[in-house]
Amino acid sequence: MTTPKTNLSSNAQALLLHRQFPHNIRTKTLTCLGAYSLFLILTLSGTVYFIHEGLRKMNESAQAFETLTNSVETIHESFIRQAQDRKNIFLRGTNPQDFQTYRNRIMGMTAQIQNQVQALLANPDAQPYHAQLRIFLSQHQQLMQTYNQGMQRLLETQDPMVGDQYVRDKGRFADTTLAQVLQAIKVDQQQRLMAKQQQMQQFLLLSMGGLILLILTGSGALILVITDPIRRIIRFTQFLEASPPVRVE
């Protein structure tokens, strides 16, 4: 008489299967985890980099416009100081010593203004305003020629009114041109800043939406890869539990 024997119980077979979990599947799981982590790091790093670059360019653009504004305001301040001396030379120029003092200061300010405008023209960021700056330069040169003629009449007549009437209101054209340059720079700065802000907002919206979509998609795929071996073991365990025991006689 033979004694019936059963094979390993379903639990024992499931345990054996678990112990024989294929090494290549574990390697695949770890590889997927590492690749997904690297993907997240690179994606986040790239997003942060582009945001940082956008902010840096906005800051550089703002600084460039600030430099242009300061340069034009400096020229305007020099022009105003010279205008005060041009006015004073007709009020006090009957005294030869005062006349020479103001004339030297006026000539010095002329050279200073010319140099300031030339330095601004050499700035690549001032390219859109070159035409107006050259108009101002020409107007200022003509203005100083007129003032030289007015000062000559003052010397000839010793009558301040004669020279003053000759040069009256001659400087308003150059002053208006300089004011137009300053206004154009401020308008362009505001428009450029608004455009940069809109670009940054669009980039942030698209990048964050894409990042969220990539994370969700990648997480779903990673979960499927990681849980696939576990689902296989569960299905195989359920199959063994549902199978009748095999008797060996």
LUMFI-114909 format. One record per residue (C-alpha): residue number from 1; residue in one letter; chain; x, y, z. Coordinates in pm, whole numbers. Layout:
REC   num   residu   chaine       c1       c2       c3
REC   NUM        A        A        X        Y        Z
...
REM end
This chain:
REC   num   residu   chaine       c1       c2       c3
REC     1        M        A        0        0        0
REC     2        T        A      137      333     -105
REC     3        T        A      124      641      110
REC     4        P        A      -20      947      -74
REC     5        K        A      207     1241      -86
REC     6        T        A      124     1597     -180
REC     7        N        A      346     1846     -344
REC     8        L        A      449     2163     -168
REC     9        S        A      160     2363      -36
REC    10        S        A       56     2669     -229
REC    11        N        A      201     2898       39
REC    12        A        A      533     2718       25
REC    13        Q        A      541     2741     -351
REC    14        A        A      461     3115     -337
REC    15        L        A      740     3160      -83
REC    16        L        A      977     2969     -307
REC    17        L        A      876     3185     -601
REC    18        H        A      940     3496     -394
REC    19        R        A     1285     3372     -301
REC    20        Q        A     1355     3305     -665
REC    21        F        A     1255     3660     -764
REC    22        P        A     1455     3717    -1085
REC    23        H        A     1761     3927    -1041
REC    24        N        A     1711     4101    -1375
REC    25        I        A     1367     4229    -1265
REC    26        R        A     1514     4378     -946
REC    27        T        A     1784     4539    -1157
REC    28        K        A     1524     4672    -1397
REC    29        T        A     1323     4821    -1111
REC    30        L        A     1626     4991     -958
REC    31        T        A     1730     5118    -1301
REC    32        C        A     1387     5266    -1361
REC    33        L        A     1392     5433    -1019
REC    34        G        A     1735     5580    -1086
REC    35        A        A     1641     5696    -1436
REC    36        Y        A     1319     5855    -1311
REC    37        S        A     1503     6033    -1030
REC    38        L        A     1760     6162    -1278
REC    39        F        A     1481     6271    -1510
REC    40        L        A     1315     6470    -1231
REC    41        I        A     1643     6629    -1126
REC    42        L        A     1732     6731    -1482
REC    43        T        A     1382     6862    -1554
REC    44        L        A     1367     7066    -1235
REC    45        S        A     1722     7192    -1287
REC    46        G        A     1643     7295    -1645
REC    47        T        A     1327     7477    -1537
REC    48        V        A     1510     7660    -1260
REC    49        Y        A     1792     7749    -1501
REC    50        F        A     1561     7899    -1762
REC    51        I        A     1370     8093    -1496
REC    52        H        A     1698     8225    -1358
REC    53        E        A     1816     8320    -1707
REC    54        G        A     1490     8499    -1778
REC    55        L        A     1513     8697    -1455
REC    56        R        A     1880     8775    -1524
REC    57        K        A     1800     8908    -1871
REC    58        M        A     1516     9117    -1731
REC    59        N        A     1754     9261    -1473
REC    60        E        A     2019     9331    -1738
REC    61        S        A     1761     9502    -1960
REC    62        A        A     1641     9714    -1669
REC    63        Q        A     1999     9809    -1582
REC    64        A        A     2073     9899    -1945
REC    65        F        A     1773    10132    -1961
REC    66        E        A     1866    10275    -1622
REC    67        T        A     2215    10352    -1755
REC    68        L        A     2068    10522    -2064
REC    69        T        A     1829    10726    -1852
REC    70        N        A     2107    10839    -1618
REC    71        S        A     2328    10933    -1913
REC    72        V        A     2060    11147    -2078
REC    73        E        A     1969    11308    -1745
REC    74        T        A     2338    11389    -1691
REC    75        I        A     2355    11555    -2033
REC    76        H        A     2039    11750    -1955
REC    77        E        A     2182    11865    -1621
REC    78        S        A     2497    11985    -1798
REC    79        F        A     2281    12163    -2055
REC    80        I        A     2081    12338    -1780
REC    81        R        A     2396    12446    -1594
REC    82        Q        A     2538    12583    -1917
REC    83        A        A     2210    12765    -1986
REC    84        Q        A     2240    12937    -1648
REC    85        D        A     2592    13052    -1735
REC    86        R        A     2476    13166    -2078
REC    87        K        A     2209    13374    -1906
REC    88        N        A     2453    13513    -1650
REC    89        I        A     2702    13626    -1911
REC    90        F        A     2451    13876    -2048
REC    91        L        A     2348    13988    -1701
REC    92        R        A     2700    14037    -1566
REC    93        G        A     2919    14024    -1874
REC    94        T        A     2980    14399    -1891
REC    95        N        A     3256    14337    -1638
REC    96        P        A     3551    14198    -1841
REC    97        Q        A     3658    13965    -1562
REC    98        D        A     3308    13820    -1518
REC    99        F        A     3270    13792    -1894
REC   100        Q        A     3587    13585    -1924
REC   101        T        A     3493    13368    -1626
REC   102        Y        A     3149    13281    -1766
REC   103        R        A     3283    13242    -2118
REC   104        N        A     3542    12988    -1998
REC   105        R        A     3278    12798    -1807
REC   106        I        A     3043    12800    -2107
REC   107        M        A     3316    12670    -2337
REC   108        G        A     3411    12404    -2082
REC   109        M        A     3049    12291    -2054
REC   110        T        A     3023    12281    -2433
REC   111        A        A     3312    12036    -2452
REC   112        Q        A     3168    11835    -2164
REC   113        I        A     2825    11806    -2329
REC   114        Q        A     2980    11706    -2660
REC   115        N        A     3186    11436    -2488
REC   116        Q        A     2886    11308    -2292
REC   117        V        A     2679    11276    -2611
REC   118        Q        A     2963    11101    -2794
REC   119        A        A     3001    10856    -2505
REC   120        L        A     2628    10783    -2518
REC   121        L        A     2644    10729    -2894
REC   122        A        A     2919    10473    -2833
REC   123        N        A     2683    10272    -2611
REC   124        P        A     2526     9989    -2821
REC   125        D        A     2207    10011    -2615
REC   126        A        A     2157    10370    -2737
REC   127        Q        A     2132    10260    -3103
REC   128        P        A     1755    10331    -3131
REC   129        Y        A     1813    10691    -3018
REC   130        H        A     2116    10778    -3233
REC   131        A        A     1916    10990    -3477
REC   132        Q        A     1768    11211    -3205
REC   133        L        A     2099    11235    -3021
REC   134        R        A     2275    11352    -3338
REC   135        I        A     1998    11607    -3393
REC   136        F        A     2057    11736    -3040
REC   137        L        A     2430    11746    -3106
REC   138        S        A     2376    11951    -3421
REC   139        Q        A     2128    12181    -3249
REC   140        H        A     2367    12239    -2960
REC   141        Q        A     2653    12323    -3196
REC   142        Q        A     2433    12574    -3380
REC   143        L        A     2320    12711    -3045
REC   144        M        A     2676    12775    -2934
REC   145        Q        A     2757    12946    -3264
REC   146        T        A     2461    13176    -3203
REC   147        Y        A     2578    13245    -2848
REC   148        N        A     2929    13324    -2969
REC   149        Q        A     2776    13582    -3201
REC   150        G        A     2562    13717    -2918
REC   151        M        A     2865    13745    -2688
REC   152        Q        A     3051    13925    -2964
REC   153        R        A     2769    14179    -2989
REC   154        L        A     2782    14222    -2613
REC   155        L        A     3152    14302    -2637
REC   156        E        A     3094    14545    -2922
REC   157        T        A     2800    14735    -2775
REC   158        Q        A     2851    14678    -2401
REC   159        D        A     2473    14653    -2395
REC   160        P        A     2347    14325    -2239
REC   161        M        A     2005    14368    -2399
REC   162        V        A     2147    14356    -2750
REC   163        G        A     2319    14021    -2695
REC   164        D        A     2029    13881    -2493
REC   165        Q        A     1777    13964    -2763
REC   166        Y        A     1998    13799    -3023
REC   167        V        A     2008    13460    -2843
REC   168        R        A     1668    13460    -2672
REC   169        D        A     1481    13126    -2691
REC   170        K        A     1749    12974    -2915
REC   171        G        A     1810    12688    -2673
REC   172        R        A     1457    12554    -2651
REC   173        F        A     1490    12336    -2962
REC   174        A        A     1789    12146    -2825
REC   175        D        A     1622    12114    -2485
REC   176        T        A     1303    11978    -2646
REC   177        T        A     1501    11719    -2846
REC   178        L        A     1679    11600    -2533
REC   179        A        A     1347    11571    -2350
REC   180        Q        A     1212    11362    -2639
REC   181        V        A     1508    11125    -2614
REC   182        L        A     1450    11080    -2241
REC   183        Q        A     1079    11019    -2294
REC   184        A        A     1147    10764    -2570
REC   185        I        A     1386    10574    -2343
REC   186        K        A     1128    10561    -2062
REC   187        V        A      853    10441    -2299
REC   188        D        A     1078    10172    -2448
REC   189        Q        A     1184    10062    -2099
REC   190        Q        A      823    10019    -1990
REC   191        Q        A      728     9832    -2308
REC   192        R        A     1036     9607    -2288
REC   193        L        A      967     9530    -1923
REC   194        M        A      604     9444    -1992
REC   195        A        A      705     9219    -2284
REC   196        K        A      963     9039    -2068
REC   197        Q        A      710     8991    -1790
REC   198        Q        A      458     8843    -2032
REC   199        Q        A      723     8607    -2171
REC   200        M        A      817     8498    -1820
REC   201        Q        A      453     8439    -1727
REC   202        Q        A      395     8232    -2041
REC   203        F        A      714     8035    -1982
REC   204        L        A      623     7967    -1619
REC   205        L        A      272     7859    -1716
REC   206        L        A      390     7626    -1992
REC   207        S        A      686     7490    -1798
REC   208        M        A      488     7419    -1482
REC   209        G        A      204     7261    -1678
REC   210        G        A      447     7048    -1877
REC   211        L        A      640     6958    -1564
REC   212        I        A      327     6844    -1384
REC   213        L        A      220     6640    -1688
REC   214        L        A      563     6478    -1715
REC   215        I        A      572     6396    -1345
REC   216        L        A      225     6240    -1355
REC   217        T        A      302     6044    -1671
REC   218        G        A      643     5933    -1548
REC   219        S        A      508     5839    -1205
REC   220        G        A      231     5632    -1360
REC   221        A        A      475     5449    -1586
REC   222        L        A      714     5393    -1296
REC   223        I        A      440     5253    -1077
REC   224        L        A      340     5011    -1353
REC   225        V        A      700     4894    -1395
REC   226        I        A      761     4851    -1022
REC   227        T        A      431     4679     -946
REC   228        D        A      437     4448    -1248
REC   229        P        A      651     4176    -1077
REC   230        I        A      437     4204     -763
REC   231        R        A      119     4157     -966
REC   232        R        A      275     3853    -1130
REC   233        I        A      356     3696     -794
REC   234        I        A        5     3768     -664
REC   235        R        A     -154     3615     -974
REC   236        F        A       72     3310     -953
REC   237        T        A       -2     3269     -580
REC   238        Q        A     -374     3293     -647
REC   239        F        A     -334     3034     -924
REC   240        L        A     -155     2792     -689
REC   241        E        A     -413     2841     -417
REC   242        A        A     -693     2773     -661
REC   243        S        A     -525     2462     -809
REC   244        P        A     -606     2118     -656
REC   245        P        A     -314     1945     -483
REC   246        V        A     -126     1695     -691
REC   247        R        A     -108     1347     -533
REC   248        V        A      184     1123     -602
REC   249        E        A      132      750     -539
REM end
